[in-house]
Amino acid sequence: METRKPAPLKALTGLRCFAAINIVFFHFSNPKWFGFLAPVVNAGFISVSYFILLSGFVLAYNYADRARLGELDRKRFWEARFTRIYPIYFLSLVLSVGKLASEFQTHTHAMFWTGIVLTPLLLQGFVPTIATFLNTPAWTMSAEAAYYVIFPWLARGKRPQRIAPHIAKMAGIWILGLVPGALYMAFDPDGIAHPDRWSYGPWLWALKYTPYSHVFSFVFGVMLAGLDQLIPRTNRLRLWLGLFGFAAIYTLLSLGPLVPYAIIHDGLLMPLFGCIILGLAGENLLARLLGARPLVFVGEASYCLYLLHFNLWTLLHQSHLLDALRLTSFDPWISYVLLVVCAVLALHFIEKPAQRKLRQWMGATTVTRRPR
């Protein structure tokens, strides 16, 4: 008998709305515009770390039990993930064709052609110098694709029976996740005295944009799903965990440069992201607030917004559309709204139809093994 798919966690989708919009603000705004939220916008890169950890959690939440029972068909799982991410990924590359000339000027000929070959194959993230080739946010899809490959084996881990030993194992993964940033700080290979979001160095590039340093966040997310199963949905602890997670992250971000960029970029916040996810996966006021229908509606398009926002912003401003419509006085706010609208349209008129067609063509309508 096929294992039932768990109920959707709408509050986590609602939070994706804020996380994706914050990345847009991070890339295309002045954080000072946002008052007390300025530290959050200035550290918008943490949304990517959250997405990676959340990806591991959601996959394990939906598929780990089936994997443990031997019901998860790896081939169909990989096909299903491909049909989920590739239509919009491919669209982002098509919209990025105009950047080919600048990429050719920026890279050596060898690296340019390496980017041309590896980027459509979701492999560019393994070569730091071309990790952001054509479309800067697309490096995360290279990382996610790698994590999808290893997920069926990660998910087969024994279901935890007790909270304390499982948290100890998760703490070990967290510590491993801090190692890349700590090594960067210790050896300072790029010679940058105080790296921040504007800094560039080949080793910092590798730390920020490759699958290697972020894999621990994904694994932490997978393990978090096991912990989630041990805490009742109605347990009041979940509410307090969620509130603590939000408050602690805001406090850390408010400290600014006092918290080293190399470790806050990914590893440091894992436990706090975990607290937020456990809180929103429960039945409480916080989950109801972030599970509001408008937030979920936009949150469902967060992947499109994240992956296309560079493309859409460039097209919008290079086309001078706002000038033609005499809307420039409302910019950048009107641009933010238009990006969200375009992301929602891309979800419903490109991603979902393409996903259905691909799944029908590939026969990836289920990830469960067929009975023999």
Summary of the structure (lengths in Angstrom):
residues: 372
radius of gyration: 20.5
end to end distance: 12.4
largest distance: 64.5
contacts: 1218
relative contact order: 0.17
helix: 76%
strand: 1%
